[in-house]
Amino acid sequence: MIIFLGFYSSVALYCFAVYLKAFQQETDLSTEELRLSWLVIALAPLLWFIVVPISYLEKYHKSSTSHD
């Protein structure tokens, strides 16, 4: 369990770093776009642990139904 927590934490940090780098490169954002960007930067790493299992189950379900 600790290994999975470490994996998810490292992916969350990586996700945050990628979004932050892209955000810093964009210079002509409106105030609303800035708020929305910060919201995405904050939520994406936090929701990573939910998205991965759902994506895996969806992909598994599609692959198992295509073989039948």
C-alpha positions as CSV (number, residue, x, y, z in Angstrom):
1,M,0.0,0.0,0.0
2,I,2.9,2.4,0.8
3,I,4.4,1.7,-2.6
4,F,1.1,2.7,-4.3
5,L,0.9,5.8,-2.2
6,G,4.4,6.7,-3.2
7,F,3.7,6.1,-6.8
8,Y,0.5,8.2,-6.8
9,S,2.3,11.0,-4.9
10,S,5.2,11.0,-7.4
11,V,2.7,11.1,-10.3
12,A,0.8,13.9,-8.7
13,L,4.0,15.9,-8.2
14,Y,5.0,15.3,-11.8
15,C,1.5,16.3,-13.0
16,F,1.7,19.5,-10.9
17,A,5.2,20.3,-12.3
18,V,4.1,19.9,-15.9
19,Y,1.0,22.1,-15.5
20,L,2.9,24.7,-13.6
21,K,5.6,24.9,-16.3
22,A,3.0,25.3,-19.0
23,F,1.2,27.9,-16.9
24,Q,4.3,29.9,-16.4
25,Q,5.0,30.0,-20.1
26,E,1.6,31.5,-20.9
27,T,1.8,35.3,-20.4
28,D,-1.3,36.8,-22.0
29,L,-4.1,35.3,-19.8
30,S,-7.1,37.2,-18.6
31,T,-7.9,37.3,-14.9
32,E,-10.6,34.6,-15.4
33,E,-8.2,32.4,-17.3
34,L,-5.6,32.8,-14.5
35,R,-8.1,31.7,-11.9
36,L,-9.2,28.7,-13.9
37,S,-5.6,27.8,-14.6
38,W,-4.7,27.8,-10.9
39,L,-7.8,25.7,-10.2
40,V,-6.7,23.1,-12.7
41,I,-3.1,23.2,-11.3
42,A,-4.5,22.6,-7.8
43,L,-7.1,19.9,-8.6
44,A,-5.4,17.8,-11.3
45,P,-2.7,16.3,-8.9
46,L,-5.3,15.9,-6.1
47,L,-7.7,13.9,-8.4
48,W,-5.0,11.8,-10.0
49,F,-5.7,8.9,-7.6
50,I,-9.3,8.8,-8.8
51,V,-8.7,9.1,-12.5
52,V,-6.1,6.3,-12.9
53,P,-8.2,3.4,-11.5
54,I,-11.3,4.6,-13.4
55,S,-9.3,4.8,-16.7
56,Y,-7.8,1.4,-16.1
57,L,-11.2,-0.2,-15.4
58,E,-12.7,1.5,-18.5
59,K,-9.8,0.3,-20.7
60,Y,-10.1,-3.2,-19.2
61,H,-13.8,-3.3,-19.8
62,K,-13.4,-2.2,-23.4
63,S,-10.7,-4.8,-24.1
64,S,-12.6,-7.6,-22.4
65,T,-15.8,-6.9,-24.4
66,S,-14.0,-6.6,-27.7
67,H,-12.7,-10.2,-27.4
68,D,-16.2,-11.6,-26.9
